[in-house]
Amino acid sequence: MLLDLSAISGGSVRVERRYPAPAFGGGEDYTVRAEVALRFDLHRDATRYHLVGAVETMLELACSRCLTPFLLPVACAFDLRYLPHAENTGEGEREVEEDDLSTAYYRDDTIDLGDLVREQIDLSLPMKPLCRPDCRGLCPECGANLNAVTCACVPRWEDPRLAPLRALLDNRKD
C-alpha cells in the first residue's frame, strides 16, 4: 500500500485505489466490512506533496447502548500535506498551529497509504456509536435488549448519597 513518489513526474496526479476489506481488518472498536475506496489528487511542489481526497468504506461497530453490531458507512474527506521526514527537526516546545494538524511526513520517497486510510477511518468514528438514535439499550437488571423485548424488571438501585433525604421522607410519613 505504498505510493512511490519518485514515479510521479507531473505537478498534479489523480490517484484511485481500491483495497479489499481484509487488508485493514479492523481496529479495537470496529471491523472493516466492505472494500475501501481511496481517491485523491496529489499536487507536487518540489519535495512537498498536497493530497486532497476521500476514503469510503463500510464499518461494523457495536452499539454503545445495546451492544448490537451494526454497519456504519464511512465517507471522509481529507486535505493533507506531506513533507520529507528530514524537515521534522523537533524544534523543541512550541504551540501547535492549525497547519500542524494536517501535516504528515514521508520517508524514502514513499507515502504509506495504509496508514493514511487507517487514520481517516479512526478520525471518522463516532464518540458514542449508536445502532439507531432512539436505542433503548440494555436492562440494568436482567440484561435484556430493550429494543427487542420489554422486560418487567423494576430498578432497585438507590443512590447511597440520597439516604439522608430518604430518611427525612420516611420520618415525615410517620
PyMOL commands that place a pseudoatom at each C-alpha (Angstrom):
pseudoatom trace, name=CA, resn=MET, resi=1, chain=A, elem=C, hetatm=0, pos=[0.000, 0.000, 0.000]
pseudoatom trace, name=CA, resn=LEU, resi=2, chain=A, elem=C, hetatm=0, pos=[2.917, 2.289, -0.593]
pseudoatom trace, name=CA, resn=LEU, resi=3, chain=A, elem=C, hetatm=0, pos=[2.774, 5.201, -3.012]
pseudoatom trace, name=CA, resn=ASP, resi=4, chain=A, elem=C, hetatm=0, pos=[6.101, 5.648, -4.809]
pseudoatom trace, name=CA, resn=LEU, resi=5, chain=A, elem=C, hetatm=0, pos=[6.643, 9.402, -5.063]
pseudoatom trace, name=CA, resn=SER, resi=6, chain=A, elem=C, hetatm=0, pos=[9.702, 9.057, -7.316]
pseudoatom trace, name=CA, resn=ALA, resi=7, chain=A, elem=C, hetatm=0, pos=[7.437, 7.701, -10.078]
pseudoatom trace, name=CA, resn=ILE, resi=8, chain=A, elem=C, hetatm=0, pos=[5.357, 10.891, -10.082]
pseudoatom trace, name=CA, resn=SER, resi=9, chain=A, elem=C, hetatm=0, pos=[6.702, 13.236, -12.711]
pseudoatom trace, name=CA, resn=GLY, resi=10, chain=A, elem=C, hetatm=0, pos=[3.991, 15.890, -13.161]
pseudoatom trace, name=CA, resn=GLY, resi=11, chain=A, elem=C, hetatm=0, pos=[2.772, 18.605, -10.860]
pseudoatom trace, name=CA, resn=SER, resi=12, chain=A, elem=C, hetatm=0, pos=[-0.656, 17.010, -10.302]
pseudoatom trace, name=CA, resn=VAL, resi=13, chain=A, elem=C, hetatm=0, pos=[-1.817, 13.398, -10.431]
pseudoatom trace, name=CA, resn=ARG, resi=14, chain=A, elem=C, hetatm=0, pos=[-5.176, 11.736, -9.761]
pseudoatom trace, name=CA, resn=VAL, resi=15, chain=A, elem=C, hetatm=0, pos=[-4.804, 8.536, -7.712]
pseudoatom trace, name=CA, resn=GLU, resi=16, chain=A, elem=C, hetatm=0, pos=[-7.577, 5.970, -7.259]
pseudoatom trace, name=CA, resn=ARG, resi=17, chain=A, elem=C, hetatm=0, pos=[-7.013, 2.749, -5.351]
pseudoatom trace, name=CA, resn=ARG, resi=18, chain=A, elem=C, hetatm=0, pos=[-9.303, 0.013, -4.060]
pseudoatom trace, name=CA, resn=TYR, resi=19, chain=A, elem=C, hetatm=0, pos=[-8.334, -2.366, -1.279]
pseudoatom trace, name=CA, resn=PRO, resi=20, chain=A, elem=C, hetatm=0, pos=[-10.175, -5.456, -0.019]
pseudoatom trace, name=CA, resn=ALA, resi=21, chain=A, elem=C, hetatm=0, pos=[-11.670, -5.219, 3.464]
pseudoatom trace, name=CA, resn=PRO, resi=22, chain=A, elem=C, hetatm=0, pos=[-9.344, -7.863, 4.983]
pseudoatom trace, name=CA, resn=ALA, resi=23, chain=A, elem=C, hetatm=0, pos=[-6.344, -5.662, 4.135]
pseudoatom trace, name=CA, resn=PHE, resi=24, chain=A, elem=C, hetatm=0, pos=[-7.353, -3.394, 7.017]
pseudoatom trace, name=CA, resn=GLY, resi=25, chain=A, elem=C, hetatm=0, pos=[-9.020, -5.948, 9.268]
pseudoatom trace, name=CA, resn=GLY, resi=26, chain=A, elem=C, hetatm=0, pos=[-10.200, -3.628, 11.941]
pseudoatom trace, name=CA, resn=GLY, resi=27, chain=A, elem=C, hetatm=0, pos=[-9.310, -1.693, 14.978]
pseudoatom trace, name=CA, resn=GLU, resi=28, chain=A, elem=C, hetatm=0, pos=[-10.150, -2.278, 18.570]
pseudoatom trace, name=CA, resn=ASP, resi=29, chain=A, elem=C, hetatm=0, pos=[-13.643, -0.843, 18.122]
pseudoatom trace, name=CA, resn=TYR, resi=30, chain=A, elem=C, hetatm=0, pos=[-14.550, -1.721, 14.534]
pseudoatom trace, name=CA, resn=THR, resi=31, chain=A, elem=C, hetatm=0, pos=[-14.186, -4.155, 11.659]
pseudoatom trace, name=CA, resn=VAL, resi=32, chain=A, elem=C, hetatm=0, pos=[-13.911, -3.097, 8.014]
pseudoatom trace, name=CA, resn=ARG, resi=33, chain=A, elem=C, hetatm=0, pos=[-16.723, -4.929, 6.167]
pseudoatom trace, name=CA, resn=ALA, resi=34, chain=A, elem=C, hetatm=0, pos=[-16.551, -3.526, 2.621]
pseudoatom trace, name=CA, resn=GLU, resi=35, chain=A, elem=C, hetatm=0, pos=[-13.959, -2.665, 0.033]
pseudoatom trace, name=CA, resn=VAL, resi=36, chain=A, elem=C, hetatm=0, pos=[-12.018, 0.505, 0.843]
pseudoatom trace, name=CA, resn=ALA, resi=37, chain=A, elem=C, hetatm=0, pos=[-12.046, 3.115, -1.931]
pseudoatom trace, name=CA, resn=LEU, resi=38, chain=A, elem=C, hetatm=0, pos=[-9.286, 5.723, -1.764]
pseudoatom trace, name=CA, resn=ARG, resi=39, chain=A, elem=C, hetatm=0, pos=[-9.331, 8.655, -4.199]
pseudoatom trace, name=CA, resn=PHE, resi=40, chain=A, elem=C, hetatm=0, pos=[-7.183, 11.755, -4.071]
pseudoatom trace, name=CA, resn=ASP, resi=41, chain=A, elem=C, hetatm=0, pos=[-5.493, 14.429, -6.121]
pseudoatom trace, name=CA, resn=LEU, resi=42, chain=A, elem=C, hetatm=0, pos=[-1.789, 14.720, -5.440]
pseudoatom trace, name=CA, resn=HIS, resi=43, chain=A, elem=C, hetatm=0, pos=[-0.122, 18.076, -6.062]
pseudoatom trace, name=CA, resn=ARG, resi=44, chain=A, elem=C, hetatm=0, pos=[3.677, 18.186, -6.050]
pseudoatom trace, name=CA, resn=ASP, resi=45, chain=A, elem=C, hetatm=0, pos=[5.771, 21.207, -5.119]
pseudoatom trace, name=CA, resn=ALA, resi=46, chain=A, elem=C, hetatm=0, pos=[9.470, 20.204, -5.138]
pseudoatom trace, name=CA, resn=THR, resi=47, chain=A, elem=C, hetatm=0, pos=[9.705, 17.814, -2.129]
pseudoatom trace, name=CA, resn=ARG, resi=48, chain=A, elem=C, hetatm=0, pos=[6.314, 18.731, -0.646]
pseudoatom trace, name=CA, resn=TYR, resi=49, chain=A, elem=C, hetatm=0, pos=[3.084, 16.983, -1.535]
pseudoatom trace, name=CA, resn=HIS, resi=50, chain=A, elem=C, hetatm=0, pos=[-0.522, 18.023, -1.031]
pseudoatom trace, name=CA, resn=LEU, resi=51, chain=A, elem=C, hetatm=0, pos=[-3.183, 15.282, -1.014]
pseudoatom trace, name=CA, resn=VAL, resi=52, chain=A, elem=C, hetatm=0, pos=[-6.865, 16.172, -1.276]
pseudoatom trace, name=CA, resn=GLY, resi=53, chain=A, elem=C, hetatm=0, pos=[-9.345, 13.323, -1.461]
pseudoatom trace, name=CA, resn=ALA, resi=54, chain=A, elem=C, hetatm=0, pos=[-11.646, 10.906, 0.317]
pseudoatom trace, name=CA, resn=VAL, resi=55, chain=A, elem=C, hetatm=0, pos=[-11.873, 7.419, 1.829]
pseudoatom trace, name=CA, resn=GLU, resi=56, chain=A, elem=C, hetatm=0, pos=[-15.070, 5.382, 1.535]
pseudoatom trace, name=CA, resn=THR, resi=57, chain=A, elem=C, hetatm=0, pos=[-15.939, 2.040, 3.130]
pseudoatom trace, name=CA, resn=MET, resi=58, chain=A, elem=C, hetatm=0, pos=[-18.379, 0.302, 5.488]
pseudoatom trace, name=CA, resn=LEU, resi=59, chain=A, elem=C, hetatm=0, pos=[-17.537, -0.448, 9.124]
pseudoatom trace, name=CA, resn=GLU, resi=60, chain=A, elem=C, hetatm=0, pos=[-19.129, -2.794, 11.615]
pseudoatom trace, name=CA, resn=LEU, resi=61, chain=A, elem=C, hetatm=0, pos=[-19.366, -1.337, 15.122]
pseudoatom trace, name=CA, resn=ALA, resi=62, chain=A, elem=C, hetatm=0, pos=[-21.004, -2.407, 18.364]
pseudoatom trace, name=CA, resn=CYS, resi=63, chain=A, elem=C, hetatm=0, pos=[-23.730, -0.090, 19.656]
pseudoatom trace, name=CA, resn=SER, resi=64, chain=A, elem=C, hetatm=0, pos=[-22.580, 1.578, 22.863]
pseudoatom trace, name=CA, resn=ARG, resi=65, chain=A, elem=C, hetatm=0, pos=[-26.019, 1.144, 24.470]
pseudoatom trace, name=CA, resn=CYS, resi=66, chain=A, elem=C, hetatm=0, pos=[-27.253, -2.309, 23.424]
pseudoatom trace, name=CA, resn=LEU, resi=67, chain=A, elem=C, hetatm=0, pos=[-24.021, -3.902, 22.116]
pseudoatom trace, name=CA, resn=THR, resi=68, chain=A, elem=C, hetatm=0, pos=[-25.748, -4.983, 18.886]
pseudoatom trace, name=CA, resn=PRO, resi=69, chain=A, elem=C, hetatm=0, pos=[-23.420, -4.948, 15.858]
pseudoatom trace, name=CA, resn=PHE, resi=70, chain=A, elem=C, hetatm=0, pos=[-24.428, -2.510, 13.107]
pseudoatom trace, name=CA, resn=LEU, resi=71, chain=A, elem=C, hetatm=0, pos=[-22.998, -1.172, 9.863]
pseudoatom trace, name=CA, resn=LEU, resi=72, chain=A, elem=C, hetatm=0, pos=[-21.785, 2.398, 9.533]
pseudoatom trace, name=CA, resn=PRO, resi=73, chain=A, elem=C, hetatm=0, pos=[-20.995, 3.877, 6.109]
pseudoatom trace, name=CA, resn=VAL, resi=74, chain=A, elem=C, hetatm=0, pos=[-17.810, 5.943, 6.100]
pseudoatom trace, name=CA, resn=ALA, resi=75, chain=A, elem=C, hetatm=0, pos=[-17.126, 8.700, 3.580]
pseudoatom trace, name=CA, resn=CYS, resi=76, chain=A, elem=C, hetatm=0, pos=[-14.486, 11.016, 4.965]
pseudoatom trace, name=CA, resn=ALA, resi=77, chain=A, elem=C, hetatm=0, pos=[-12.655, 13.743, 3.096]
pseudoatom trace, name=CA, resn=PHE, resi=78, chain=A, elem=C, hetatm=0, pos=[-9.072, 14.716, 3.842]
pseudoatom trace, name=CA, resn=ASP, resi=79, chain=A, elem=C, hetatm=0, pos=[-6.675, 17.519, 2.969]
pseudoatom trace, name=CA, resn=LEU, resi=80, chain=A, elem=C, hetatm=0, pos=[-3.112, 16.650, 3.995]
pseudoatom trace, name=CA, resn=ARG, resi=81, chain=A, elem=C, hetatm=0, pos=[0.372, 17.989, 3.396]
pseudoatom trace, name=CA, resn=TYR, resi=82, chain=A, elem=C, hetatm=0, pos=[3.329, 15.615, 3.288]
pseudoatom trace, name=CA, resn=LEU, resi=83, chain=A, elem=C, hetatm=0, pos=[6.835, 16.880, 3.949]
pseudoatom trace, name=CA, resn=PRO, resi=84, chain=A, elem=C, hetatm=0, pos=[10.124, 14.968, 3.856]
pseudoatom trace, name=CA, resn=HIS, resi=85, chain=A, elem=C, hetatm=0, pos=[10.979, 13.378, 7.204]
pseudoatom trace, name=CA, resn=ALA, resi=86, chain=A, elem=C, hetatm=0, pos=[14.207, 15.421, 7.290]
pseudoatom trace, name=CA, resn=GLU, resi=87, chain=A, elem=C, hetatm=0, pos=[12.110, 18.582, 7.806]
pseudoatom trace, name=CA, resn=ASN, resi=88, chain=A, elem=C, hetatm=0, pos=[10.760, 17.141, 11.052]
pseudoatom trace, name=CA, resn=THR, resi=89, chain=A, elem=C, hetatm=0, pos=[13.556, 18.540, 13.210]
pseudoatom trace, name=CA, resn=GLY, resi=90, chain=A, elem=C, hetatm=0, pos=[11.741, 18.613, 16.533]
pseudoatom trace, name=CA, resn=GLU, resi=91, chain=A, elem=C, hetatm=0, pos=[12.443, 22.254, 17.324]
pseudoatom trace, name=CA, resn=GLY, resi=92, chain=A, elem=C, hetatm=0, pos=[11.649, 21.896, 20.992]
pseudoatom trace, name=CA, resn=GLU, resi=93, chain=A, elem=C, hetatm=0, pos=[8.445, 23.120, 22.538]
pseudoatom trace, name=CA, resn=ARG, resi=94, chain=A, elem=C, hetatm=0, pos=[6.133, 25.320, 20.543]
pseudoatom trace, name=CA, resn=GLU, resi=95, chain=A, elem=C, hetatm=0, pos=[2.431, 25.905, 20.232]
pseudoatom trace, name=CA, resn=VAL, resi=96, chain=A, elem=C, hetatm=0, pos=[0.552, 23.571, 17.908]
pseudoatom trace, name=CA, resn=GLU, resi=97, chain=A, elem=C, hetatm=0, pos=[-0.782, 25.508, 14.951]
pseudoatom trace, name=CA, resn=GLU, resi=98, chain=A, elem=C, hetatm=0, pos=[-3.709, 24.675, 12.661]
pseudoatom trace, name=CA, resn=ASP, resi=99, chain=A, elem=C, hetatm=0, pos=[-1.386, 23.622, 9.818]
pseudoatom trace, name=CA, resn=ASP, resi=100, chain=A, elem=C, hetatm=0, pos=[0.365, 21.112, 12.090]
pseudoatom trace, name=CA, resn=LEU, resi=101, chain=A, elem=C, hetatm=0, pos=[-2.827, 19.042, 12.332]
pseudoatom trace, name=CA, resn=SER, resi=102, chain=A, elem=C, hetatm=0, pos=[-2.890, 18.407, 8.589]
pseudoatom trace, name=CA, resn=THR, resi=103, chain=A, elem=C, hetatm=0, pos=[0.845, 17.789, 8.121]
pseudoatom trace, name=CA, resn=ALA, resi=104, chain=A, elem=C, hetatm=0, pos=[2.467, 14.362, 7.891]
pseudoatom trace, name=CA, resn=TYR, resi=105, chain=A, elem=C, hetatm=0, pos=[5.944, 13.196, 6.947]
pseudoatom trace, name=CA, resn=TYR, resi=106, chain=A, elem=C, hetatm=0, pos=[7.201, 10.679, 4.416]
pseudoatom trace, name=CA, resn=ARG, resi=107, chain=A, elem=C, hetatm=0, pos=[10.464, 8.729, 4.111]
pseudoatom trace, name=CA, resn=ASP, resi=108, chain=A, elem=C, hetatm=0, pos=[12.366, 7.193, 1.231]
pseudoatom trace, name=CA, resn=ASP, resi=109, chain=A, elem=C, hetatm=0, pos=[10.100, 8.798, -1.393]
pseudoatom trace, name=CA, resn=THR, resi=110, chain=A, elem=C, hetatm=0, pos=[7.090, 6.737, -0.284]
pseudoatom trace, name=CA, resn=ILE, resi=111, chain=A, elem=C, hetatm=0, pos=[3.818, 7.508, 1.438]
pseudoatom trace, name=CA, resn=ASP, resi=112, chain=A, elem=C, hetatm=0, pos=[2.137, 4.646, 3.289]
pseudoatom trace, name=CA, resn=LEU, resi=113, chain=A, elem=C, hetatm=0, pos=[-1.456, 4.794, 2.049]
pseudoatom trace, name=CA, resn=GLY, resi=114, chain=A, elem=C, hetatm=0, pos=[-2.444, 2.116, 4.575]
pseudoatom trace, name=CA, resn=ASP, resi=115, chain=A, elem=C, hetatm=0, pos=[-1.578, 4.471, 7.426]
pseudoatom trace, name=CA, resn=LEU, resi=116, chain=A, elem=C, hetatm=0, pos=[-3.465, 7.288, 5.725]
pseudoatom trace, name=CA, resn=VAL, resi=117, chain=A, elem=C, hetatm=0, pos=[-6.615, 5.132, 5.365]
pseudoatom trace, name=CA, resn=ARG, resi=118, chain=A, elem=C, hetatm=0, pos=[-6.443, 3.839, 8.960]
pseudoatom trace, name=CA, resn=GLU, resi=119, chain=A, elem=C, hetatm=0, pos=[-6.015, 7.370, 10.287]
pseudoatom trace, name=CA, resn=GLN, resi=120, chain=A, elem=C, hetatm=0, pos=[-9.004, 8.661, 8.314]
pseudoatom trace, name=CA, resn=ILE, resi=121, chain=A, elem=C, hetatm=0, pos=[-11.180, 5.747, 9.444]
pseudoatom trace, name=CA, resn=ASP, resi=122, chain=A, elem=C, hetatm=0, pos=[-10.175, 6.300, 13.081]
pseudoatom trace, name=CA, resn=LEU, resi=123, chain=A, elem=C, hetatm=0, pos=[-10.985, 10.014, 12.780]
pseudoatom trace, name=CA, resn=SER, resi=124, chain=A, elem=C, hetatm=0, pos=[-14.422, 9.241, 11.329]
pseudoatom trace, name=CA, resn=LEU, resi=125, chain=A, elem=C, hetatm=0, pos=[-15.522, 7.006, 14.214]
pseudoatom trace, name=CA, resn=PRO, resi=126, chain=A, elem=C, hetatm=0, pos=[-18.311, 8.438, 16.352]
pseudoatom trace, name=CA, resn=MET, resi=127, chain=A, elem=C, hetatm=0, pos=[-17.538, 9.013, 20.029]
pseudoatom trace, name=CA, resn=LYS, resi=128, chain=A, elem=C, hetatm=0, pos=[-20.653, 7.064, 21.008]
pseudoatom trace, name=CA, resn=PRO, resi=129, chain=A, elem=C, hetatm=0, pos=[-21.710, 4.669, 18.232]
pseudoatom trace, name=CA, resn=LEU, resi=130, chain=A, elem=C, hetatm=0, pos=[-25.450, 4.001, 18.241]
pseudoatom trace, name=CA, resn=CYS, resi=131, chain=A, elem=C, hetatm=0, pos=[-27.303, 1.430, 16.144]
pseudoatom trace, name=CA, resn=ARG, resi=132, chain=A, elem=C, hetatm=0, pos=[-30.133, 3.972, 15.889]
pseudoatom trace, name=CA, resn=PRO, resi=133, chain=A, elem=C, hetatm=0, pos=[-30.751, 7.367, 17.516]
pseudoatom trace, name=CA, resn=ASP, resi=134, chain=A, elem=C, hetatm=0, pos=[-33.562, 6.076, 19.761]
pseudoatom trace, name=CA, resn=CYS, resi=135, chain=A, elem=C, hetatm=0, pos=[-31.694, 2.972, 21.001]
pseudoatom trace, name=CA, resn=ARG, resi=136, chain=A, elem=C, hetatm=0, pos=[-33.042, 1.999, 24.435]
pseudoatom trace, name=CA, resn=GLY, resi=137, chain=A, elem=C, hetatm=0, pos=[-30.026, -0.063, 25.471]
pseudoatom trace, name=CA, resn=LEU, resi=138, chain=A, elem=C, hetatm=0, pos=[-29.899, -2.985, 27.908]
pseudoatom trace, name=CA, resn=CYS, resi=139, chain=A, elem=C, hetatm=0, pos=[-31.944, -3.532, 31.065]
pseudoatom trace, name=CA, resn=PRO, resi=140, chain=A, elem=C, hetatm=0, pos=[-29.642, -2.941, 34.053]
pseudoatom trace, name=CA, resn=GLU, resi=141, chain=A, elem=C, hetatm=0, pos=[-31.377, -5.748, 35.995]
pseudoatom trace, name=CA, resn=CYS, resi=142, chain=A, elem=C, hetatm=0, pos=[-31.718, -8.673, 33.566]
pseudoatom trace, name=CA, resn=GLY, resi=143, chain=A, elem=C, hetatm=0, pos=[-29.572, -7.526, 30.622]
pseudoatom trace, name=CA, resn=ALA, resi=144, chain=A, elem=C, hetatm=0, pos=[-32.348, -7.845, 28.034]
pseudoatom trace, name=CA, resn=ASN, resi=145, chain=A, elem=C, hetatm=0, pos=[-32.085, -5.757, 24.873]
pseudoatom trace, name=CA, resn=LEU, resi=146, chain=A, elem=C, hetatm=0, pos=[-34.873, -3.208, 25.393]
pseudoatom trace, name=CA, resn=ASN, resi=147, chain=A, elem=C, hetatm=0, pos=[-35.095, -2.592, 21.636]
pseudoatom trace, name=CA, resn=ALA, resi=148, chain=A, elem=C, hetatm=0, pos=[-36.222, -6.210, 21.106]
pseudoatom trace, name=CA, resn=VAL, resi=149, chain=A, elem=C, hetatm=0, pos=[-38.169, -7.084, 24.269]
pseudoatom trace, name=CA, resn=THR, resi=150, chain=A, elem=C, hetatm=0, pos=[-39.965, -5.405, 27.100]
pseudoatom trace, name=CA, resn=CYS, resi=151, chain=A, elem=C, hetatm=0, pos=[-38.917, -6.711, 30.491]
pseudoatom trace, name=CA, resn=ALA, resi=152, chain=A, elem=C, hetatm=0, pos=[-40.841, -6.446, 33.738]
pseudoatom trace, name=CA, resn=CYS, resi=153, chain=A, elem=C, hetatm=0, pos=[-37.832, -5.556, 35.857]
pseudoatom trace, name=CA, resn=VAL, resi=154, chain=A, elem=C, hetatm=0, pos=[-38.128, -2.774, 38.398]
pseudoatom trace, name=CA, resn=PRO, resi=155, chain=A, elem=C, hetatm=0, pos=[-34.909, -0.860, 39.069]
pseudoatom trace, name=CA, resn=ARG, resi=156, chain=A, elem=C, hetatm=0, pos=[-33.829, -1.484, 42.668]
pseudoatom trace, name=CA, resn=TRP, resi=157, chain=A, elem=C, hetatm=0, pos=[-30.676, 0.543, 42.919]
pseudoatom trace, name=CA, resn=GLU, resi=158, chain=A, elem=C, hetatm=0, pos=[-30.779, 3.642, 45.071]
pseudoatom trace, name=CA, resn=ASP, resi=159, chain=A, elem=C, hetatm=0, pos=[-28.055, 6.229, 45.299]
pseudoatom trace, name=CA, resn=PRO, resi=160, chain=A, elem=C, hetatm=0, pos=[-26.491, 5.895, 48.784]
pseudoatom trace, name=CA, resn=ARG, resi=161, chain=A, elem=C, hetatm=0, pos=[-25.786, 9.635, 48.795]
pseudoatom trace, name=CA, resn=LEU, resi=162, chain=A, elem=C, hetatm=0, pos=[-29.523, 10.248, 48.945]
pseudoatom trace, name=CA, resn=ALA, resi=163, chain=A, elem=C, hetatm=0, pos=[-30.061, 8.024, 52.027]
pseudoatom trace, name=CA, resn=PRO, resi=164, chain=A, elem=C, hetatm=0, pos=[-30.294, 11.018, 54.432]
pseudoatom trace, name=CA, resn=LEU, resi=165, chain=A, elem=C, hetatm=0, pos=[-33.040, 12.537, 52.280]
pseudoatom trace, name=CA, resn=ARG, resi=166, chain=A, elem=C, hetatm=0, pos=[-34.869, 9.182, 52.148]
pseudoatom trace, name=CA, resn=ALA, resi=167, chain=A, elem=C, hetatm=0, pos=[-34.695, 9.065, 55.977]
pseudoatom trace, name=CA, resn=LEU, resi=168, chain=A, elem=C, hetatm=0, pos=[-36.284, 12.543, 56.143]
pseudoatom trace, name=CA, resn=LEU, resi=169, chain=A, elem=C, hetatm=0, pos=[-39.128, 11.395, 53.900]
pseudoatom trace, name=CA, resn=ASP, resi=170, chain=A, elem=C, hetatm=0, pos=[-39.647, 8.247, 55.966]
pseudoatom trace, name=CA, resn=ASN, resi=171, chain=A, elem=C, hetatm=0, pos=[-39.739, 10.324, 59.204]
pseudoatom trace, name=CA, resn=ARG, resi=172, chain=A, elem=C, hetatm=0, pos=[-42.287, 12.685, 57.659]
pseudoatom trace, name=CA, resn=LYS, resi=173, chain=A, elem=C, hetatm=0, pos=[-44.619, 9.759, 56.831]
pseudoatom trace, name=CA, resn=ASP, resi=174, chain=A, elem=C, hetatm=0, pos=[-44.544, 8.620, 60.494]
for i in range(1, 174): cmd.bond("trace and resi %d" % i, "trace and resi %d" % (i + 1))
show_as sticks, trace
zoom trace
